[in-house]
Amino acid sequence: MIDLHFWPTPNGYKILLFLEETGLEHRLVPVDIGRGEQFRPEFLNISPNGRMPAIVDHAPADGGAPLAVFESGAILVYLAEKTGRFLPADLRGRSQTLQWLFWQVGGLGPMAGQNHHFVQYAQQAIPYAIDRYVNETGRLYGVLDGHLEESAYAGGAEYGIADMAIYPWIVPHKRQRMELQAFPALSRWFEAIRERPATQRAYERGRAISNRPVVDEQSRQILFGQNADSARRQHAACRGKC
C-alpha cells in the first residue's frame, strides 16, 4: 500500500498519474497547502522540506519498515524501480528518460512556477519579472517542442515517468501565457497524454478533492511568507514528535 500525500497541483498530479497508470494499491491523503497542512509535524516527518507530494510505502522491496520518500522526481524514480514500469531498463533509454525528468524538476517546474507567481499571484505587477519568466517558459516549451519533433515521448518511443513529470506543468499553459498551437509537436504529445484513461481518472480524482484556487487571501501568507525563521520554528515544533 502506498500513501500519497497529495494536493491537486502540477507536482501532486505527477505521482497520481503514475499510480493510475499502474494500478498500484494506494490511498490519497489530502494535504491542503493553502491552509498550512504541509507544515504540520507529522507531515514534516515525511517531507522535511514541507512540500507535497510525498509518499509512504508500507511494503518496500527490502521488507523493512514503511519508507517515506519526498520530492516528486525522486518519488517517480522510486515507483518506477519498485514496479519495473515507465523507466526503460536499457542504458540509453534510461539515460534519456532521466535527463528529461531532471529537465522538468530543474527547469520547467521552477520557471513555470515563477511564471505562475508573477503573472497570477503577485500583488503588484512587476513587468521585468513577468517578462523574464514568461519568456523563459516559452524558451523551455520550444526546447521540448524541438525534442518531440524527433521523439514520440520525452524518454523515447514509449510513455514514461518524464512525460508524467512534464505533462501537469503544461496543463496550465494558458495561465502561463503560452499558446500550444505555436508548438505543434508539443501539442500532439499533450493531446495524446490528455486522452489516456489514466490521465483522465487522475484529474477527476484531483478535482474531487479540491477545485478551488490554491491562492486566496487566507493562503497568501502561508504559501509566500515562509523564510528561514519559519522553517526553524516548524522543525523545532517537530522535534520529539516526528
Secondary structure per residue as TSV (DSSP state, phi and psi in degrees):
chain	resnum	aa	ss	phi	psi
A	1	M	-	360.0	133.3
A	2	I	E	-109.4	127.1
A	3	D	E	-91.4	121.5
A	4	L	E	-105.5	112.7
A	5	H	E	-84.2	115.5
A	6	F	E	-140.7	146.9
A	7	W	-	-142.5	147.6
A	8	P	S	-75.9	74.0
A	9	T	S	-120.2	169.7
A	10	P	H	-52.9	-45.0
A	11	N	H	-67.1	-36.2
A	12	G	H	-64.5	-42.5
A	13	Y	H	-64.4	-29.0
A	14	K	H	-50.9	-48.3
A	15	I	H	-75.5	-37.2
A	16	L	H	-64.7	-35.0
A	17	L	H	-58.5	-45.8
A	18	F	H	-62.1	-46.6
A	19	L	H	-64.6	-38.1
A	20	E	H	-68.6	-36.7
A	21	E	H	-66.3	-39.1
A	22	T	H	-92.5	-21.5
A	23	G	T	71.9	15.6
A	24	L	-	-60.4	133.0
A	25	E	-	-61.0	128.6
A	26	H	E	-157.9	166.6
A	27	R	E	-136.8	145.4
A	28	L	E	-87.8	133.0
A	29	V	E	-117.2	100.2
A	30	P	E	-61.7	138.4
A	31	V	-	-127.0	99.3
A	32	D	-	-75.9	98.1
A	33	I	G	-71.3	-22.2
A	34	G	G	-76.2	-11.7
A	35	R	G	-114.3	8.3
A	36	G	T	83.6	14.9
A	37	E	G	-66.9	-18.5
A	38	Q	G	-72.2	-8.9
A	39	F	G	-106.4	7.4
A	40	R	S	-68.9	144.7
A	41	P	H	-54.2	-40.5
A	42	E	H	-66.1	-28.9
A	43	F	H	-80.3	-37.3
A	44	L	H	-62.0	-25.7
A	45	N	T	-65.4	-27.9
A	46	I	T	-92.2	-41.6
A	47	S	-	-129.9	89.8
A	48	P	T	-63.6	-17.7
A	49	N	T	-79.7	-6.5
A	50	G	S	67.0	34.8
A	51	R	-	-132.3	143.4
A	52	M	S	-102.2	160.1
A	53	P	-	-83.2	163.7
A	54	A	E	-148.5	156.1
A	55	I	E	-127.6	158.3
A	56	V	E	-126.6	119.3
A	57	D	E	-94.1	114.5
A	58	H	S	-85.5	-2.2
A	59	A	S	-139.2	64.1
A	60	P	-	-66.5	159.3
A	61	A	T	-63.4	-24.7
A	62	D	T	-83.0	-0.8
A	63	G	S	74.8	7.9
A	64	G	-	-89.3	-158.8
A	65	A	S	-65.0	160.9
A	66	P	-	-50.9	142.5
A	67	L	E	-117.4	125.0
A	68	A	E	-95.3	140.5
A	69	V	E	-134.7	129.5
A	70	F	E	-119.4	168.8
A	71	E	S	78.5	121.1
A	72	S	H	-61.5	-39.4
A	73	G	H	-64.5	-43.1
A	74	A	H	-64.0	-36.9
A	75	I	H	-65.1	-43.7
A	76	L	H	-61.4	-43.4
A	77	V	H	-63.6	-43.4
A	78	Y	H	-58.9	-48.1
A	79	L	H	-68.5	-36.5
A	80	A	H	-63.1	-42.0
A	81	E	H	-70.8	-34.6
A	82	K	H	-64.5	-41.6
A	83	T	H	-96.1	-16.7
A	84	G	T	71.1	27.7
A	85	R	-	-130.6	149.2
A	86	F	S	68.3	13.9
A	87	L	S	-139.7	110.8
A	88	P	-	-56.2	147.3
A	89	A	S	-84.6	-26.2
A	90	D	S	-74.5	153.3
A	91	L	H	-55.6	-50.1
A	92	R	H	-73.1	-39.9
A	93	G	H	-65.7	-42.0
A	94	R	H	-63.7	-44.1
A	95	S	H	-60.6	-45.5
A	96	Q	H	-64.1	-42.9
A	97	T	H	-61.9	-44.3
A	98	L	H	-68.8	-35.0
A	99	Q	H	-60.8	-44.4
A	100	W	H	-75.7	-28.4
A	101	L	H	-62.3	-47.6
A	102	F	H	-71.6	-28.3
A	103	W	H	-58.7	-40.9
A	104	Q	I	-68.8	-50.7
A	105	V	I	-71.3	-26.1
A	106	G	I	-98.4	-15.0
A	107	G	I	-126.4	-72.3
A	108	L	I	-59.7	-45.5
A	109	G	H	-61.7	-54.8
A	110	P	H	-61.7	-40.9
A	111	M	H	-70.5	-44.6
A	112	A	H	-65.9	-33.9
A	113	G	H	-62.9	-42.7
A	114	Q	H	-68.3	-35.1
A	115	N	H	-55.2	-52.1
A	116	H	H	-55.7	-44.4
A	117	H	I	-62.2	-53.0
A	118	F	I	-77.7	-27.9
A	119	V	I	-82.5	-41.4
A	120	Q	I	-101.6	-36.5
A	121	Y	I	-114.5	-24.0
A	122	A	-	-60.9	138.4
A	123	Q	S	-75.6	-17.8
A	124	Q	S	-126.5	136.1
A	125	A	-	-73.7	125.3
A	126	I	-	-117.6	97.6
A	127	P	H	-54.8	-41.4
A	128	Y	H	-60.1	-46.2
A	129	A	H	-66.2	-41.3
A	130	I	H	-61.3	-48.6
A	131	D	H	-62.3	-42.4
A	132	R	H	-57.7	-50.0
A	133	Y	H	-83.4	-30.7
A	134	V	H	-66.0	-43.6
A	135	N	H	-65.1	-39.8
A	136	E	H	-70.0	-36.4
A	137	T	H	-60.2	-44.4
A	138	G	H	-62.0	-39.8
A	139	R	H	-60.6	-43.9
A	140	L	H	-66.5	-38.0
A	141	Y	H	-58.4	-41.8
A	142	G	H	-64.4	-39.7
A	143	V	H	-60.9	-47.8
A	144	L	H	-65.5	-40.5
A	145	D	H	-60.0	-44.1
A	146	G	H	-61.6	-41.3
A	147	H	H	-63.9	-42.0
A	148	L	H	-75.2	-10.4
A	149	E	T	-66.4	-24.2
A	150	E	T	-115.5	-2.4
A	151	S	-	-142.5	131.7
A	152	A	S	-62.1	-38.9
A	153	Y	B	-133.4	169.2
A	154	A	T	-58.1	-40.3
A	155	G	T	-90.7	-0.1
A	156	G	B	136.5	-139.0
A	157	A	S	-78.2	-18.5
A	158	E	S	-117.8	147.4
A	159	Y	-	-62.1	139.0
A	160	G	-	-155.2	-169.3
A	161	I	H	-66.4	-26.2
A	162	A	H	-65.5	-40.7
A	163	D	H	-64.6	-40.4
A	164	M	H	-63.2	-32.1
A	165	A	H	-74.5	-38.1
A	166	I	H	-79.8	-43.3
A	167	Y	H	-52.7	-47.6
A	168	P	H	-63.4	-21.0
A	169	W	H	-84.1	-12.3
A	170	I	H	-92.7	-24.4
A	171	V	T	-50.7	-46.3
A	172	P	T	-86.9	38.1
A	173	H	T	-59.8	-35.7
A	174	K	T	-66.7	-37.1
A	175	R	T	-67.5	-23.1
A	176	Q	T	-87.5	2.0
A	177	R	T	65.9	36.0
A	178	M	-	-110.3	144.2
A	179	E	-	-115.5	116.3
A	180	L	G	-63.4	-28.7
A	181	Q	G	-64.3	-16.9
A	182	A	G	-77.3	-7.6
A	183	F	-	-130.4	80.7
A	184	P	H	-60.2	-43.4
A	185	A	H	-68.5	-40.5
A	186	L	H	-63.0	-41.7
A	187	S	H	-61.9	-41.4
A	188	R	H	-61.8	-46.5
A	189	W	H	-60.9	-45.1
A	190	F	H	-60.1	-46.1
A	191	E	H	-65.1	-38.3
A	192	A	H	-62.1	-40.6
A	193	I	H	-74.8	-39.4
A	194	R	H	-59.8	-31.8
A	195	E	T	-82.4	-7.5
A	196	R	S	-66.7	134.2
A	197	P	H	-56.1	-37.7
A	198	A	H	-65.5	-36.3
A	199	T	H	-63.9	-45.1
A	200	Q	H	-64.3	-39.9
A	201	R	H	-64.2	-42.7
A	202	A	H	-60.6	-45.4
A	203	Y	H	-72.5	-31.2
A	204	E	H	-64.4	-42.2
A	205	R	H	-66.4	-40.1
A	206	G	H	-63.4	-44.6
A	207	R	H	-63.9	-30.3
A	208	A	H	-68.6	-27.5
A	209	I	H	-76.3	-45.5
A	210	S	-	-161.9	133.6
A	211	N	-	-122.6	14.5
A	212	R	S	-92.3	158.8
A	213	P	-	-59.5	142.3
A	214	V	S	-65.8	-37.0
A	215	V	-	-105.9	123.1
A	216	D	-	-139.6	-176.8
A	217	E	H	-61.9	-35.1
A	218	Q	H	-68.1	-36.2
A	219	S	H	-90.0	-13.7
A	220	R	H	-57.7	-46.5
A	221	Q	H	-67.6	-36.4
A	222	I	H	-64.2	-45.4
A	223	L	H	-79.5	-35.8
A	224	F	H	-114.7	1.7
A	225	G	-	-106.2	14.8
A	226	Q	-	-83.1	146.8
A	227	N	-	-151.2	-170.9
A	228	A	H	-62.0	-38.9
A	229	D	H	-65.9	-41.8
A	230	S	H	-66.3	-36.5
A	231	A	H	-63.5	-41.7
A	232	R	H	-62.6	-43.1
A	233	R	H	-63.6	-42.6
A	234	Q	H	-62.1	-43.8
A	235	H	H	-76.3	-27.0
A	236	A	H	-65.4	-41.3
A	237	A	H	-66.0	-24.3
A	238	C	H	-78.3	-25.3
A	239	R	T	-61.0	131.3
A	240	G	T	85.0	-10.9
A	241	K	T	-113.4	-22.4
A	242	C	-	-100.2	360.0
